[in-house]
Amino acid sequence: MAGGSKAFSVFMLIFYAILLYFVFANKNMIAMYMMAIGMFIEALVNCVCTFRSKTK
């Protein structure tokens, strides 16, 4: 994931921990937005890393 970036992994861990807090706090709408943003960021980073590694 993300080319093995430790910083990105830690960022996403913190992001999803905050998301989990919002789920348990019954803040479902902000949790849905965060989930969509998180999945999009992960897909975007993986896509960029995939295409960048093929050009080397």
Stockholm file with secondary structure:
# STOCKHOLM 1.0

chainA/1-56         MAGGSKAFSVFMLIFYAILLYFVFANKNMIAMYMMAIGMFIEALVNCVCTFRSKTK
#=GR chainA/1-56 SS CGGGCHHHHHHHHHHHHHHHHHHHTTCHHHHHHHHHHHHHHHHHHHHHHHHHHHTC
#=GC SS_cons        CGGGCHHHHHHHHHHHHHHHHHHHTTCHHHHHHHHHHHHHHHHHHHHHHHHHHHTC
//
